Amino acid sequence: MNNHKTDQNTSIYSLRKNVQKFVEARDWIKYHTPKSLIQALQIEASELSELFLFKDFSLEEILADEDFISRINDEVADIFIYLLSFINALDLDLSKAFDKKMEKNMRKYPVKDFNNGIYYKK
């Protein structure tokens, strides 16, 4: 794998294909149903949450702890891999879904009404 990948030089499509090849090579497609992938996403999100359980870290403390950041990165990657698997299973277009949702959010939460930390669910 290319260890020089960054968010700036990697497409979502290439990440999707990477996950797809990984899953296909292991004959896991039959297990990657939307329901199972949603459950896997929830489990991995819980594992990320567990890292913070009963801890009250400041952002500075988190960023200063390389081991903790490494563990966070592992869980975030697991979440993202399962999200990409979910997207692959349903053949969704993440970029289109993102753009559509952001447009909806901009209308739902206009800057003039939601600023200076003001937030409420609409």
Backbone hydrogen bonds, N-H to C=O, Kabsch-Sander energy under -0.5 kcal/mol:
donor,donor_aa,acceptor,acceptor_aa,energy
3,N,1,M,-0.7
5,K,2,N,-0.9
9,N,6,T,-0.9
10,T,6,T,-0.6
15,L,11,S,-1.6
16,R,12,I,-2.8
17,K,13,Y,-2.5
18,N,14,S,-2.1
19,V,15,L,-2.4
20,Q,16,R,-2.7
21,K,17,K,-2.7
22,F,18,N,-2.0
23,V,19,V,-2.7
24,E,20,Q,-2.8
25,A,21,K,-2.5
26,R,22,F,-0.8
26,R,23,V,-0.6
27,D,24,E,-1.5
28,W,23,V,-2.2
31,Y,28,W,-1.9
32,H,28,W,-1.0
32,H,29,I,-1.0
33,T,31,Y,-1.6
37,L,33,T,-2.6
38,I,34,P,-2.4
39,Q,35,K,-2.2
40,A,36,S,-2.4
41,L,37,L,-2.5
42,Q,38,I,-2.4
43,I,39,Q,-2.3
44,E,40,A,-2.6
45,A,41,L,-2.5
46,S,42,Q,-2.1
47,E,43,I,-2.1
48,L,44,E,-1.9
49,S,45,A,-2.3
50,E,46,S,-2.5
51,L,47,E,-1.0
51,L,48,L,-0.6
52,F,48,L,-0.5
52,F,49,S,-1.5
53,L,50,E,-1.1
55,K,52,F,-2.0
62,I,58,S,-2.2
63,L,59,L,-2.6
64,A,60,E,-1.6
65,D,61,E,-0.7
65,D,62,I,-1.2
66,E,64,A,-1.0
69,I,65,D,-2.5
70,S,66,E,-2.2
71,R,67,D,-2.1
72,I,68,F,-2.5
73,N,69,I,-2.9
74,D,70,S,-2.1
75,E,71,R,-2.0
76,V,72,I,-2.9
77,A,73,N,-2.5
78,D,74,D,-2.2
79,I,75,E,-2.4
80,F,76,V,-2.6
81,I,77,A,-2.9
82,Y,78,D,-2.3
83,L,79,I,-2.3
84,L,80,F,-2.9
85,S,81,I,-2.2
86,F,82,Y,-2.3
87,I,83,L,-2.7
88,N,84,L,-2.7
89,A,85,S,-2.5
90,L,86,F,-1.7
91,D,87,I,-0.8
91,D,88,N,-0.6
92,L,87,I,-2.1
94,L,92,L,-0.7
97,A,93,D,-2.5
98,F,94,L,-2.8
99,D,95,S,-2.6
100,K,96,K,-2.6
101,K,97,A,-2.4
102,M,98,F,-2.8
103,E,99,D,-2.3
104,K,100,K,-2.0
105,N,101,K,-2.7
106,M,102,M,-2.4
107,R,103,E,-1.7
108,K,104,K,-2.4
109,Y,105,N,-2.9
113,D,110,P,-1.3
114,F,110,P,-2.1
115,N,113,D,-0.5
118,I,115,N,-2.0
